[in-house]
Amino acid sequence: FSKVDVNGPNAHPVWKFLKSNQAVGTHDIGWNFDKFLVNKDGHVVKRVKGANKPFQLEKDILALLEESG
């Protein structure tokens, strides 16, 4: 619950992990509202840029919930 770096050499490990998946792109986070969808196995499956609305992940979230069945 503290301020952390999200880019660069001092980036927090959580942000390094989220950006490490080639499928979602490894670009720096330019806006603090980027969203990452992580499946039940801990794999990042999608990244949505900050300007997009959370509801744009609805279909992907529902599909992952069905897989979890």
N, C-alpha and C positions, 0 to 999 in steps of 0.2 A: 504494500500500500504506500509506496513511495515513488517519487519521480525516477524514471529510468531512461536510459538511452535506447532508442529503437533501431538506430542505424550506426554504422561505423564500428571501429574496433572495440568500443566499450559497450556495444549493444547487449542488452540483457539476454540470457540464454533462451528465454521463451520466444523472443522476437527473432533470434537467430534460427531457432527451430522452425517457426512459422514461415520464414522466408527461404528455408533450405530446400523445399520441394520444387523441383524443376517444373512440375505440372502447373503450378500456380504462379510461377515467375519469381525470380530472385531479386527483383528491383527493390531499391530502398523504399521505405514507407514514407510517402510525402505528405500524408494527411492522417491525423490521429483517429479517424473513423473508418479506416480500412477494416474489412471484416474477413475472417477466415473460418471456413467450415472444416471441422475435424471429425473423422468418422470414429466409430466405437473402438477401432484398433489403434487410434492415435495418429492416423495419417491425414495430412492436410489434403483435402480433395478440391477445394475451391477458394479463390480469393476474389473479393469484390471491393472495388475501389470506394473510397469514402463518400464520393458524391452520390453513389447509388443507395437506394433505400433498402432496409433490411428485408422487406417483403419479397425482394427479388431472389432471395435464397429459399423461398417457401417450397418450390418444387423439389429442389435438391435436398432440403431437410426431410420432406415427406418420403422421398425415395430412400434416404438413409435409414429412416425409422422403419420402413417396410423391410429392408434388408435385415434389420436387427431382430425382427419378428419374434 
